[in-house]
Amino acid sequence: TVTSWAKAWSAKDVSAYLAFYGHDFKTPNGEARPAWETERRRRITAPKSIEVLVESPKASINANNATVSFRQSYRSDTLKVSSRKTLVLVRSNGKWLIQQERTGS
């Protein structure tokens, strides 16, 4: 799931990327989901190219909940950054969906 999420982001496939987020996703700054989606759409479509790599993932799974921590390398024509990221996922209808994401943890 995490690799597919990064591939959708790298392909700038915003609809596929957003489909990885659950309806109960906790937006990073507590903004409304539609506002968050609009900003994500803008930030994904603006660069000419994007490459997102997931390195050294470590997963902890407990029934229908999972936590995946990894190093994320992001590169576009305007920005290059590498940071730790943690995704909290929940299984819904047989699919893992992102419920929360934390950077630097």
C-alpha positions as CSV (number, residue, x, y, z in Angstrom):
1,T,0.0,0.0,0.0
2,V,2.7,2.5,0.9
3,T,4.7,1.7,-2.2
4,S,1.6,2.1,-4.4
5,W,0.8,5.4,-2.6
6,A,4.3,6.7,-3.4
7,K,4.0,5.5,-7.1
8,A,0.6,7.3,-7.5
9,W,2.2,10.5,-6.0
10,S,5.3,10.2,-8.3
11,A,3.0,9.7,-11.3
12,K,1.1,12.8,-10.3
13,D,-2.1,10.8,-10.4
14,V,-3.9,12.9,-7.9
15,S,-7.1,10.8,-7.9
16,A,-5.2,7.6,-7.2
17,Y,-3.1,9.3,-4.6
18,L,-6.1,10.7,-2.7
19,A,-7.9,7.4,-2.9
20,F,-5.2,6.0,-0.4
21,Y,-6.6,8.4,2.3
22,G,-9.5,7.2,4.4
23,H,-12.7,9.3,4.9
24,D,-11.6,9.7,8.5
25,F,-8.1,10.9,7.6
26,K,-6.9,13.4,10.2
27,T,-5.6,16.3,8.1
28,P,-2.2,17.6,9.3
29,N,-3.3,21.0,10.4
30,G,-6.9,20.1,11.3
31,E,-8.3,21.8,8.2
32,A,-11.4,20.5,6.4
33,R,-10.9,17.5,4.1
34,P,-11.9,19.4,1.0
35,A,-9.5,22.3,1.7
36,W,-6.7,19.7,2.3
37,E,-7.5,17.9,-0.9
38,T,-7.5,21.2,-2.9
39,E,-4.0,22.0,-1.5
40,R,-2.7,18.5,-2.2
41,R,-4.0,18.7,-5.7
42,R,-2.2,22.0,-6.3
43,R,1.0,20.9,-4.7
44,I,1.1,17.6,-6.8
45,T,0.2,19.2,-10.2
46,A,2.4,22.3,-9.9
47,P,5.9,20.6,-10.3
48,K,6.9,19.3,-13.7
49,S,8.0,16.1,-12.2
50,I,7.9,14.3,-8.8
51,E,9.8,11.3,-7.5
52,V,8.8,9.9,-4.1
53,L,10.9,7.0,-2.7
54,V,10.0,4.9,0.4
55,E,13.2,3.6,2.1
56,S,13.6,1.1,4.9
57,P,9.9,0.7,5.8
58,K,9.1,-0.9,9.1
59,A,5.5,-2.0,9.7
60,S,3.6,-2.9,12.8
61,I,0.3,-4.6,12.2
62,N,-2.4,-5.3,14.7
63,A,-5.7,-6.7,13.3
64,N,-7.2,-3.9,11.2
65,N,-4.6,-1.3,12.2
66,A,-1.1,-0.7,10.9
67,T,1.7,1.7,11.5
68,V,4.5,2.1,8.8
69,S,7.6,4.2,9.5
70,F,10.1,4.9,6.7
71,R,12.5,7.4,5.3
72,Q,10.8,9.4,2.5
73,S,12.9,10.9,-0.2
74,Y,10.9,13.5,-2.2
75,R,12.4,15.2,-5.3
76,S,10.7,17.5,-7.8
77,D,12.1,20.2,-10.2
78,T,11.7,22.7,-7.4
79,L,12.4,20.8,-4.1
80,K,14.5,18.0,-2.8
81,V,13.9,16.7,0.8
82,S,14.4,13.6,2.8
83,S,12.6,13.0,6.1
84,R,11.2,10.3,8.4
85,K,7.5,9.7,7.9
86,T,5.0,7.5,9.8
87,L,1.7,6.5,8.2
88,V,-1.1,5.1,10.4
89,L,-3.4,2.9,8.4
90,V,-6.7,1.2,8.9
91,R,-8.1,-1.8,6.9
92,S,-11.5,-0.9,5.4
93,N,-13.3,-3.2,3.0
94,G,-10.1,-5.2,2.5
95,K,-8.0,-2.1,1.6
96,W,-5.4,-0.3,3.8
97,L,-6.2,3.4,4.0
98,I,-4.2,6.2,5.5
99,Q,-5.8,7.5,8.6
100,Q,-3.0,9.8,9.8
101,E,0.5,10.8,8.7
102,R,3.3,12.2,10.7
103,T,6.6,13.7,9.5
104,G,9.8,13.5,11.6
105,S,8.6,10.7,13.8
